[in-house]
């Protein structure tokens, strides 16, 4: 027999229908009181209305609402980015690939990669570093009596290592400027130490300025007339588990003496030289 609707005598004090078995309200859990609340006064969760789908549809409509010129600009930007990515990967691949005809003819790859995107194999196979290289310099300074004096050899690499050691955030300049400058110099000179074209001359000027900048904190570089570099090579010893016995003595390779130009001095020292020259001119004029 189907249950009948509760009559007046089966309603609660406020006219709320009462279950004829356990006396609970017919509204029960999840029932609505007309204001979106259940029997315990809690807000009933709204039914899923496809809000996420509507948001996606709205975004699609917004994109379609772009004018044709705007769509063209977006398409060109994405296309240009894709083309640049392909060109970048191709240039880097040609630069690091083993020697071949394509690489030798692709002269633009070297110009594109260096110096911002340099890649090399010196850390890993096939040609890992097998020797320590230190760059040293000595200077010839002018004395007050008109003579000259040659300093002892100064280890610039040791100065850089000292600046790096113990630092949690070492400077990129302290780590790589001198090393890259020396690689630039050796790659732009012949085995006899002669500069190769303009790159060789620029590499010499670059090294002179690096050295004078390093030394400016310990001496008066305005008195330096000439300087000389040398490379100290030390073979890395073989590990204990290898049978090779290498000569680990240090070998030195000296460069020629180079004259110091006013442009080689750091900015502060260069200004001091100009001020002294201006004062000397004024005294002579008076």
GULUM-803428 format. One record per residue (C-alpha): x, y, z; residue in one letter. Coordinates in steps of 0.001 Angstrom, whole numbers, always signed. Layout:
<sites>
@u: X&v: Y&w: Z&aa: a;
...
</sites>
This chain:
<sites>
@u: +0&v: +0&w: +0&aa: x;
@u: +1439&v: +3378&w: -1004&aa: x;
@u: +1943&v: +5882&w: +1798&aa: x;
@u: -564&v: +8654&w: +1749&aa: x;
@u: +174&v: +12319&w: +2213&aa: x;
@u: +211&v: +13251&w: +5880&aa: x;
@u: -2970&v: +14722&w: +7110&aa: x;
@u: -3427&v: +17586&w: +9463&aa: x;
@u: -3044&v: +15290&w: +12443&aa: x;
@u: +367&v: +14062&w: +11196&aa: x;
@u: +2017&v: +17478&w: +10938&aa: x;
@u: +4450&v: +19016&w: +13360&aa: x;
@u: +3771&v: +22008&w: +15512&aa: x;
@u: +4433&v: +24389&w: +12646&aa: x;
@u: +2688&v: +22386&w: +9999&aa: x;
@u: +5840&v: +20535&w: +8928&aa: x;
@u: +5022&v: +17042&w: +7652&aa: x;
@u: +6148&v: +14338&w: +10063&aa: x;
@u: +7323&v: +10894&w: +9103&aa: x;
@u: +4700&v: +8437&w: +10179&aa: x;
@u: +7344&v: +5908&w: +11353&aa: x;
@u: +10024&v: +7661&w: +13402&aa: x;
@u: +8552&v: +11114&w: +13845&aa: x;
@u: +11307&v: +12895&w: +11953&aa: x;
@u: +10509&v: +15635&w: +9521&aa: x;
@u: +9907&v: +14546&w: +5971&aa: x;
@u: +12348&v: +17230&w: +4843&aa: x;
@u: +15300&v: +15149&w: +6112&aa: x;
@u: +18923&v: +15531&w: +5180&aa: x;
@u: +19439&v: +17466&w: +2018&aa: x;
@u: +15873&v: +18705&w: +1896&aa: x;
@u: +15398&v: +22333&w: +976&aa: x;
@u: +13479&v: +24886&w: +2968&aa: x;
@u: +12991&v: +27178&w: +7&aa: x;
@u: +16021&v: +29323&w: +823&aa: x;
@u: +18761&v: +26949&w: -263&aa: x;
@u: +19301&v: +25503&w: +3229&aa: x;
@u: +18971&v: +21933&w: +4468&aa: x;
@u: +17313&v: +20666&w: +7603&aa: x;
@u: +20350&v: +21625&w: +9735&aa: x;
@u: +20455&v: +25149&w: +8289&aa: x;
@u: +23476&v: +24400&w: +6077&aa: x;
@u: +23748&v: +25834&w: +2613&aa: x;
@u: +23086&v: +23253&w: -47&aa: x;
@u: +25902&v: +22985&w: -2654&aa: x;
@u: +24901&v: +24332&w: -5992&aa: x;
@u: +24467&v: +21819&w: -8726&aa: x;
@u: +27189&v: +21622&w: -11371&aa: x;
@u: +26279&v: +24061&w: -14080&aa: x;
@u: +29254&v: +23649&w: -16459&aa: x;
@u: +31009&v: +26838&w: -15265&aa: x;
@u: +34428&v: +25627&w: -16412&aa: x;
@u: +33122&v: +24904&w: -19886&aa: x;
@u: +31557&v: +28332&w: -20042&aa: x;
@u: +34898&v: +29958&w: -19036&aa: x;
@u: +36746&v: +28077&w: -21799&aa: x;
@u: +34084&v: +29045&w: -24274&aa: x;
@u: +34395&v: +32657&w: -23146&aa: x;
@u: +38168&v: +32637&w: -23731&aa: x;
@u: +37617&v: +31148&w: -27184&aa: x;
@u: +35144&v: +33873&w: -27970&aa: x;
@u: +37636&v: +36490&w: -26804&aa: x;
@u: +40330&v: +35146&w: -29127&aa: x;
@u: +37907&v: +35014&w: -32006&aa: x;
@u: +36892&v: +38549&w: -31219&aa: x;
@u: +40383&v: +39788&w: -32160&aa: x;
@u: +40564&v: +41731&w: -35354&aa: x;
@u: +42372&v: +40263&w: -38352&aa: x;
@u: +45376&v: +42618&w: -37932&aa: x;
@u: +45708&v: +41514&w: -34300&aa: x;
@u: +45508&v: +37855&w: -35296&aa: x;
@u: +48165&v: +38476&w: -37924&aa: x;
@u: +50486&v: +40082&w: -35374&aa: x;
@u: +50069&v: +37166&w: -32966&aa: x;
@u: +50664&v: +34639&w: -35746&aa: x;
@u: +53802&v: +36452&w: -36940&aa: x;
@u: +55158&v: +36678&w: -33391&aa: x;
@u: +54667&v: +32962&w: -32782&aa: x;
@u: +56103&v: +32096&w: -36176&aa: x;
@u: +59140&v: +34306&w: -35614&aa: x;
@u: +59763&v: +32733&w: -32208&aa: x;
@u: +59579&v: +29258&w: -33718&aa: x;
@u: +61994&v: +30166&w: -36527&aa: x;
@u: +64470&v: +31739&w: -34085&aa: x;
@u: +64363&v: +28638&w: -31878&aa: x;
@u: +65187&v: +26411&w: -34841&aa: x;
@u: +68013&v: +28712&w: -35997&aa: x;
@u: +69453&v: +28922&w: -32470&aa: x;
@u: +69515&v: +25154&w: -32025&aa: x;
@u: +71049&v: +24704&w: -35489&aa: x;
@u: +73835&v: +27228&w: -34783&aa: x;
@u: +74704&v: +25674&w: -31434&aa: x;
@u: +74697&v: +22203&w: -32992&aa: x;
@u: +77037&v: +23294&w: -35791&aa: x;
@u: +79375&v: +24915&w: -33274&aa: x;
@u: +79729&v: +21863&w: -30996&aa: x;
@u: +79571&v: +19212&w: -33740&aa: x;
@u: +82762&v: +17362&w: -34711&aa: x;
@u: +84801&v: +18921&w: -37482&aa: x;
@u: +83075&v: +18455&w: -40846&aa: x;
@u: +82538&v: +20269&w: -44130&aa: x;
@u: +79259&v: +21857&w: -43075&aa: x;
@u: +80746&v: +23172&w: -39850&aa: x;
@u: +83826&v: +24578&w: -41557&aa: x;
@u: +81712&v: +26407&w: -44129&aa: x;
@u: +79208&v: +27712&w: -41559&aa: x;
@u: +81324&v: +30678&w: -40488&aa: x;
@u: +78281&v: +32456&w: -39079&aa: x;
@u: +77855&v: +29790&w: -36388&aa: x;
@u: +80990&v: +30924&w: -34539&aa: x;
@u: +80036&v: +34590&w: -34738&aa: x;
@u: +76542&v: +33789&w: -33466&aa: x;
@u: +77557&v: +31532&w: -30562&aa: x;
@u: +80450&v: +33603&w: -29213&aa: x;
@u: +80529&v: +34928&w: -26623&aa: x;
@u: +77009&v: +34713&w: -25193&aa: x;
@u: +76223&v: +31075&w: -26053&aa: x;
@u: +79663&v: +29491&w: -25892&aa: x;
@u: +79760&v: +25699&w: -25755&aa: x;
@u: +82799&v: +23483&w: -25276&aa: x;
@u: +83803&v: +19976&w: -24329&aa: x;
@u: +86633&v: +20814&w: -21939&aa: x;
@u: +84844&v: +19484&w: -18883&aa: x;
@u: +83807&v: +16133&w: -20352&aa: x;
@u: +85037&v: +13693&w: -23007&aa: x;
@u: +86565&v: +13567&w: -25499&aa: x;
@u: +89019&v: +16298&w: -24365&aa: x;
@u: +88767&v: +16959&w: -20614&aa: x;
@u: +91179&v: +19423&w: -19059&aa: x;
@u: +94428&v: +17705&w: -18077&aa: x;
@u: +96519&v: +20617&w: -16831&aa: x;
@u: +96266&v: +23641&w: -14576&aa: x;
@u: +96983&v: +26950&w: -16275&aa: x;
@u: +97901&v: +30087&w: -14347&aa: x;
@u: +98383&v: +33547&w: -15858&aa: x;
@u: +101186&v: +35622&w: -14370&aa: x;
@u: +102367&v: +39165&w: -15113&aa: x;
@u: +105223&v: +41451&w: -14226&aa: x;
@u: +105468&v: +45185&w: -14822&aa: x;
@u: +108154&v: +47724&w: -15569&aa: x;
@u: +107594&v: +50957&w: -13649&aa: x;
@u: +109246&v: +54350&w: -13828&aa: x;
@u: +111181&v: +55599&w: -10803&aa: x;
@u: +111252&v: +59171&w: -9559&aa: x;
@u: +114885&v: +59547&w: -10641&aa: x;
@u: +114048&v: +58603&w: -14231&aa: x;
@u: +115068&v: +54959&w: -14048&aa: x;
@u: +112913&v: +51848&w: -14363&aa: x;
@u: +112288&v: +48861&w: -12143&aa: x;
@u: +110936&v: +45406&w: -13022&aa: x;
@u: +108645&v: +43743&w: -10498&aa: x;
@u: +108484&v: +40089&w: -9567&aa: x;
@u: +105999&v: +37798&w: -11286&aa: x;
@u: +102456&v: +38292&w: -9952&aa: x;
@u: +100022&v: +35362&w: -10171&aa: x;
@u: +96752&v: +36877&w: -11449&aa: x;
@u: +95015&v: +33490&w: -11405&aa: x;
@u: +95830&v: +33086&w: -7709&aa: x;
@u: +94290&v: +36502&w: -7055&aa: x;
@u: +91064&v: +35412&w: -8761&aa: x;
@u: +90991&v: +32126&w: -6833&aa: x;
@u: +91439&v: +34033&w: -3579&aa: x;
@u: +88429&v: +36201&w: -4422&aa: x;
@u: +86322&v: +33119&w: -5178&aa: x;
@u: +87353&v: +30873&w: -2277&aa: x;
@u: +84859&v: +30930&w: +580&aa: x;
@u: +82270&v: +32974&w: -1329&aa: x;
@u: +78772&v: +31529&w: -1591&aa: x;
@u: +78015&v: +33722&w: -4618&aa: x;
@u: +81334&v: +34289&w: -6430&aa: x;
@u: +81492&v: +36934&w: -9114&aa: x;
@u: +81296&v: +35779&w: -12718&aa: x;
@u: +84060&v: +38276&w: -13512&aa: x;
@u: +86376&v: +36830&w: -10864&aa: x;
@u: +85843&v: +33351&w: -12271&aa: x;
@u: +85961&v: +33772&w: -16023&aa: x;
@u: +87216&v: +37145&w: -17290&aa: x;
@u: +90913&v: +36359&w: -17001&aa: x;
@u: +90529&v: +32757&w: -18191&aa: x;
@u: +88441&v: +33741&w: -21194&aa: x;
@u: +90797&v: +36601&w: -21976&aa: x;
@u: +93791&v: +34265&w: -21981&aa: x;
@u: +91981&v: +31767&w: -24207&aa: x;
@u: +91169&v: +34654&w: -26540&aa: x;
@u: +94829&v: +35695&w: -26598&aa: x;
@u: +96277&v: +32239&w: -27282&aa: x;
@u: +93693&v: +31580&w: -29986&aa: x;
@u: +94503&v: +34857&w: -31749&aa: x;
@u: +98291&v: +34429&w: -31800&aa: x;
@u: +100653&v: +32135&w: -33664&aa: x;
@u: +102881&v: +29604&w: -31923&aa: x;
@u: +105651&v: +32206&w: -32104&aa: x;
@u: +103494&v: +34702&w: -30193&aa: x;
@u: +102678&v: +36956&w: -33139&aa: x;
@u: +99166&v: +38488&w: -33223&aa: x;
@u: +96846&v: +37285&w: -35985&aa: x;
@u: +95179&v: +40319&w: -37505&aa: x;
@u: +92894&v: +42630&w: -35602&aa: x;
@u: +91738&v: +39910&w: -33191&aa: x;
@u: +95304&v: +39422&w: -32017&aa: x;
@u: +95766&v: +43137&w: -31351&aa: x;
@u: +92438&v: +43362&w: -29530&aa: x;
@u: +93317&v: +40350&w: -27375&aa: x;
@u: +96552&v: +42030&w: -26274&aa: x;
@u: +94767&v: +45247&w: -25345&aa: x;
@u: +92120&v: +43242&w: -23487&aa: x;
@u: +94748&v: +41377&w: -21409&aa: x;
@u: +96641&v: +44581&w: -20621&aa: x;
@u: +93496&v: +46188&w: -19269&aa: x;
@u: +92562&v: +43151&w: -17208&aa: x;
@u: +96025&v: +43033&w: -15627&aa: x;
@u: +96148&v: +46748&w: -14837&aa: x;
@u: +92665&v: +46617&w: -13338&aa: x;
@u: +93735&v: +43716&w: -11091&aa: x;
@u: +96928&v: +45513&w: -10039&aa: x;
@u: +95304&v: +48897&w: -9426&aa: x;
@u: +94241&v: +47767&w: -5959&aa: x;
@u: +97808&v: +47029&w: -4861&aa: x;
@u: +99990&v: +49561&w: -6691&aa: x;
@u: +100053&v: +52851&w: -8595&aa: x;
@u: +99442&v: +51658&w: -12153&aa: x;
@u: +100012&v: +55141&w: -13597&aa: x;
@u: +103755&v: +54479&w: -13276&aa: x;
@u: +103621&v: +51270&w: -15351&aa: x;
@u: +105326&v: +51685&w: -18711&aa: x;
@u: +105432&v: +48074&w: -19930&aa: x;
@u: +104175&v: +44678&w: -18841&aa: x;
@u: +104864&v: +41057&w: -19715&aa: x;
@u: +102676&v: +37958&w: -19399&aa: x;
@u: +103578&v: +34338&w: -18993&aa: x;
@u: +101605&v: +31123&w: -18759&aa: x;
@u: +102395&v: +28588&w: -16038&aa: x;
@u: +101318&v: +25062&w: -17059&aa: x;
@u: +101176&v: +22228&w: -14566&aa: x;
@u: +100171&v: +18706&w: -15592&aa: x;
@u: +97417&v: +17222&w: -13445&aa: x;
@u: +98855&v: +14072&w: -11809&aa: x;
@u: +97332&v: +10704&w: -12626&aa: x;
@u: +94983&v: +9184&w: -10029&aa: x;
@u: +96300&v: +6528&w: -7670&aa: x;
@u: +94533&v: +3743&w: -9564&aa: x;
@u: +96288&v: +4575&w: -12868&aa: x;
@u: +99776&v: +3380&w: -13800&aa: x;
@u: +100795&v: +6521&w: -15755&aa: x;
@u: +103612&v: +8609&w: -14337&aa: x;
@u: +103340&v: +12168&w: -15656&aa: x;
@u: +105813&v: +14991&w: -15256&aa: x;
@u: +103972&v: +17427&w: -12973&aa: x;
@u: +106627&v: +20153&w: -12961&aa: x;
@u: +105476&v: +23634&w: -13964&aa: x;
@u: +106422&v: +24884&w: -17433&aa: x;
@u: +106430&v: +28622&w: -18201&aa: x;
@u: +105684&v: +30218&w: -21568&aa: x;
@u: +106593&v: +33913&w: -21718&aa: x;
@u: +105103&v: +36539&w: -24031&aa: x;
@u: +106825&v: +39661&w: -25325&aa: x;
@u: +106927&v: +42940&w: -23398&aa: x;
@u: +103982&v: +45155&w: -24316&aa: x;
@u: +103931&v: +48963&w: -23871&aa: x;
@u: +101087&v: +50373&w: -21779&aa: x;
@u: +98853&v: +52941&w: -23457&aa: x;
@u: +96810&v: +55538&w: -21522&aa: x;
@u: +93639&v: +53790&w: -22722&aa: x;
@u: +94766&v: +50606&w: -20950&aa: x;
@u: +94556&v: +52190&w: -17499&aa: x;
@u: +91432&v: +51880&w: -15344&aa: x;
@u: +89061&v: +54840&w: -15524&aa: x;
@u: +90149&v: +56388&w: -12205&aa: x;
@u: +93848&v: +56133&w: -13008&aa: x;
@u: +93233&v: +57470&w: -16509&aa: x;
@u: +91519&v: +60541&w: -15048&aa: x;
@u: +94454&v: +61104&w: -12681&aa: x;
@u: +96893&v: +61002&w: -15601&aa: x;
@u: +94819&v: +63520&w: -17530&aa: x;
@u: +94607&v: +65833&w: -14510&aa: x;
@u: +98388&v: +65671&w: -14011&aa: x;
@u: +98961&v: +66390&w: -17698&aa: x;
@u: +96566&v: +69350&w: -17514&aa: x;
@u: +98362&v: +70731&w: -14468&aa: x;
@u: +101751&v: +70384&w: -16162&aa: x;
@u: +100423&v: +72227&w: -19203&aa: x;
@u: +99095&v: +75022&w: -17044&aa: x;
@u: +102449&v: +75388&w: -15234&aa: x;
@u: +104331&v: +75535&w: -18514&aa: x;
@u: +101954&v: +78170&w: -19825&aa: x;
@u: +102442&v: +80317&w: -16737&aa: x;
</sites>
